[in-house]
């Protein structure tokens, strides 16, 4: 407190009054309030894992966590797995100009400072970008594999968010299968390799991820195992639901902005007869299917 007073008012630093201290305390509280007003939310799961998100929507047994303000990126989590929601009160990082004015930290402080962990959506986004996958697909696989439990271990020994077997994790270069970043990066790489191997047949790739490529080759498709078929169906259903929700949101946005476009079109100059004739002579080719 005295150091802060010396910077603001050296004359009063020797004997700061109680009123001055209270004023500085109020200023600090206001600064914290302003910083937290725009903070995101954090969902804490039963297993202790946290998911940082912009906002959420409880839909009965499922809670949707939105990673963007426009609702275009989200993941669904069982409501019973979420124990609490709280505001992310972490202060924003200083700008480069502000950072340049900060005094250098002691070497001991740099060594003792813990590594900043990425949020799950950041981990998924980074891994998806690296291996050209849809983040929604990776999230759906994580949901089916571990229920977002970073420390999950299957009866067969698969570990972490994307349930990597020790041998597979070793082949993928994953040092710590319980580390979310290592696990999701390795699992995304493995999923990409399977997609390429099966000519981007998602059903076969998911079946191989669950039962192993050998079983898919043996049965020339999805193995007749109840667990594997339920696994593939669950991921495909959840992934398709996300895509349908996104398409509906896009259509709603287009419908909302359509009246403005219609007004602008009404004020546009009418086409000449020559233009209309050219259109009739050379009709546009139909767009290719999506």
KACOR-V730338 format. One line per field, one symbol per residue. phi: phi as a letter, one per 30 degrees, with the letter a starting at -180 (. if undefined). psi: psi as a letter, one per 20 degrees, with the letter a starting at -180 (. if undefined). burial: + if it has 24 or more other C-alpha atoms within 12 Angstrom, else -. A space follows every 50 residues. Layout:
phi = ???
psi = ???
burial = ???
This chain:
phi = .dddddddbedcddbddddddddddddddddddddddcddcbcccedjdc bdadabbdbidbcccccbdcidbabcbeeddccabaddcddddddedddd ddddddddddddddddddddddddddddddchcdedddddddeddbiicd cdbdedjdbiechcdeddddddiddbdcdedddddddddddddddddchi ddddddddddcjeeddddchldddcedddddddddddddddddddddddd ddddddceeddddddddddddddddddddddbdddddddd
psi = ghhhhhhgnhhjhgmprhggghghgggghgghgghihjqaqppprhjiqq oprgrrppmdipppopiqhjjiprqppphiiphrqrqojpqqqqrhhhhh iqqqqqhhhhhipqppqqrghggggghghhjlqphhgghhggghgikkoi jqprhijqqagjmpqggggghikohoiipgggghgghhgghgggghhkkk ohghghghhgiqhghghgjlbpqlpggghhgghgggggghhggghgghhg ghghhhighhhhghhhiqpqqrhhghhhghhmqqqqqqq.
burial = ---------------------------------------++++++---++ ++++++------+++++---+++++++++-++--+-++------------ ------------------++++++++++--+-++++++++++++++++++ ++-----+++++++++-++--+-+-++++++++++++++++++++--+-- -++++++++++++--+----+++----++-++++++-++--++------- ----------------------------------------
